[in-house]
Amino acid sequence: MKIKPYIKIPLISNSVITLIAMIIIFLIYFDFQHITMPIEGFLILGAILVISIIYTALMLIKTEYLMENHSFTYKTISKTTVYDYKDVIFIADHHALKGHHLTIYFYDGRSLALVTDKENTLGQELKKRCPQTIDETEFQNRYPGIKL
């Protein structure tokens, strides 16, 4: 089963980063005394905008989750990572609270933050396929140093 993440969150974060970069370049190259900007300033702003649009489009197209029988695969632009269901100990679903986020905790203490899809199919499928997950209080007792 293929699941695509909700596009609003990465789209907003990439737009904010691009806007900040463009403002910084504008402030560096803009001549406030003569109210002009040299042509290289415009070229750099255009390059930042084009690179950002291409990167965002590739990210939205290439990022996906593949749910398989014994593991799920997280594919991004440059990396593919496979996680076994048996290694998942706790799933913190922030879908209703903080937006479309899901945090998965593994037995070795590491965590993985994922952007879910609009209907939260990813969270529901992971909860179904990870039978050995524990509840929040038991997780806090086992791992007191990890803050949820």
N, C-alpha and C positions, 0 to 999 in steps of 0.2 A: 504494500500500500504506500503510495507516494503522498506526502503532505507538504504543501508550500506554506511558509510562514506568512504572517500578516504583514502586508507591505507598508503600512502606515508608519510603523516605528522606525525601521531602517531608513525610510524616505525622509522622515523628519530629522533624524540625527545627521544624515549626510547633508541635508540642506543647511542645517545650522552650522556644521563644520565648514562647508563651502562659503557660506555667507561671512563667517568670521575671517576666513583666509582672504576673501576678496576685500573686506574692509581694511585689513592690515596692509595688503598690497596697495590699495587706494591711498591710504594715509602715508605710506612710504613714498609713493611716486607723485602724488598731487602737489602742485605748487600753489600754496594758498595765497601767496603774494600776487601772482599774476592770474590766478584762477585758471590754470591750464594743467595738462598732464601730458608728458611725452608719449610718443607712440609705443615705446617699449612697455610702458605701464598698461596701455590698452591690450597689447599682445599678451602680456602675462595674465591679465584678468581674463581674457578670452581663453587662454590655455587652461587656466584653473577651472573655468566653467565647463569646457569641453571634456576635460579629464574627469571631472566630478560626475557629469551626466553619463559618460561611458561606464565609469566604475559602478555607479548606482544601478544602471540598467543591467550590467553583467551580474551584479550581486542579486538583484531581484529575480533574474532568470535562472541563475545557477544554484542558488541556495534552496535546499530541500531536505526533507527527512524521509528515509525509506524504512518502513516497518517490515521486518522479516520475521521468520519463525522464532529464532533464538536471540536475535540482536536487532538493534536499530542503527542505521547509518546516517551520519550528519555530513552532508555535502555542502561545501562552500566553493568559492571561485577556484581556489588553489589547493584545497585540502579535503580529503575524505577520511572521516574517523568512524570506526565501528565500536559500539558499546554493547556489551552483553546485558540482557535483562537480569541475569542472576547477580550482577554486581551492584544493582541499584538497591539502596536500602530505604530511601525516603524521597518522596516527590512533594515539593512545596509548590502548590498551584496558586499563583497570584493573579489568575485570570480575572476574577471579579473585583479584587482589591486594588491592584496597582496597574492594571492594564493587561496586555497579552504577554505575560512572562511566566515561565515555568523554570524552577530550579530543581535539578536532580542531584541528590547526594549519593555517593558511592561508599562501599564498605571501608575503603582506605582513607576516607575523610575528605576527599576532593569533591568539588561540586562543578556543575555545568549549568550555565544559565542559557535558556533557549527562548526564542520568540515563538509563541504558538500561532496557530492559524485563527481565523476569525471565530470559528465555532468551537474552538478548543478541542478539536479531534485528537490532537497530539497528546494532550494531558489525559484524556479518557482512554486512549489506546495504551498509553504507557501504564496507567493504573490497572488495566485489564491484564496486560502481558507481564507485569512484574509482581508475581504472587508473594514474594517474601518481603514486601515493604512493611515498615512498622509505622505506628502512629506518632504524632508530634511529641507527646510527653515521653514516650520510650526513647525517641531519638535524642531529645534533650538530656535524658539521663545517661545515655551511652556516650554522647559527644557534648559535654557541657561547654566546651570552648567555642563551639560553632553557634553563631547567633543567627536565628531565622528572621 
